[in-house]
Amino acid sequence: MNTTELQRIKQRYNIVGNDEALNHALDIALQVAPTDLSVLIVGESGVGKEIFPRVIHDNSPRRREKYFAINCGSIPEGTIDSELFGHEKGAYTGAIGESEGYFGVANKGTIFLDEVGELPLATQARLLRVLETGEYIRVGGQEIRKTDVRIVAATNVNMRKAVSEGKFREDLYYRLNTIPIHIPPLRERGNDIILLFRLFAMQMAEKYRLPKITLTDDAKQLMLHYKWPGNVRELKNITEQMSVLSEKREIDAEALGKFIPKDEESTELATIQSPNGRHSYESERELLYKILYELRGNVADLRRDLNTVRKQLNEARQLEGVAGFERIPQEGGNFPAAINNGFGDAGRQGNSADAWSDRSRQQTGGNQVEDAVAEEIAEPESLNLNDLGRQMVEKALERNNGNRKKAAQELGISDRTLYRRIKQYGLEKN
């Protein structure tokens, strides 16, 4: 599609941005519009998925016919079949007359099914029949009816995951997904964020006769680095809030920070400035302590699981003729022959854990993680983290005013585990 045609479409539907992925999505929409193929529009909430079905309909041979946009998530499950496919008189309580339903009324036109992933499974079966044969039956009726409707669907959920979990029919998914269109999230559109801000700020200034707000350079950088989980819808809301509530018309990073929510999902380590202006590593150190503490717990769980397996194997070797097991000499360790084949002579050495550790180093080229696990199995106290564990428990109890339940939640361990740690470290008074 040439640039002139692209700009014409953007102006007609008030689409702002020059992102390559956005332009590609528009190009696909225009290419598929003259056909009757089903289209599935995928994108996060707030990216503007509702614009693309309109683009497809208005540029198709059906443009003079009816267009219906239906939010599948807003219709109650008990009435959605009636809304879509119609019902006969007396089909259910309150059905005082007949209803054509959207598929009857929209014949020859286009139906946009927004949030299609929210459809109940029974409704999905009805929709599949319409897509395959163009036939449907009203609720409470027996007569087979025909309809010629173009289906465009949209969703913000992972449809493949929904199919694997049994929440969405696989055959319907492939029917709807004949032509997929992916709408990029706002955080991936770069300078489009600033362009959209300018548009929303100008609209607010004209609508309410307010001085237009602008952004300083540092505020623009904050805009560009924010994740925008609500996408274009969230950007518009924040721009409108600042237009009305901000006393300053030039918004800097400090003022913008009051309107942009704190990004709680960020994986970056917090940077804390000490009073003297120097960087403090306290936050990073506490995070590393917590990671190491949890690692120690995982290794301890692995050791307990291994001991359980050893006991089971000791019992199994007493049984004669069991497939896959051989009698193991008492002094040769607790591993069966099947496992010995994988670890060489580990099962025939005096200390099976040491032999397993040595063999692991040979097979992995000295992999540090496996070495650490093997050493923990051989020597339960080889990870000398007692001081670390005591410090973590003390700080967690202190931050939660001695509330053990909250402290356990913060540490990511159970109440019983925390109680054992408190006894182990002699912290009963805390």
Order of alpha helices (4+ residues) and beta strands (2+ residues): alpha-alpha-beta-alpha-beta-alpha-alpha-beta-alpha-beta-beta-beta-alpha-alpha-beta-alpha-beta-alpha-alpha-beta-alpha-beta-beta-alpha-alpha-alpha-alpha-alpha-alpha-alpha
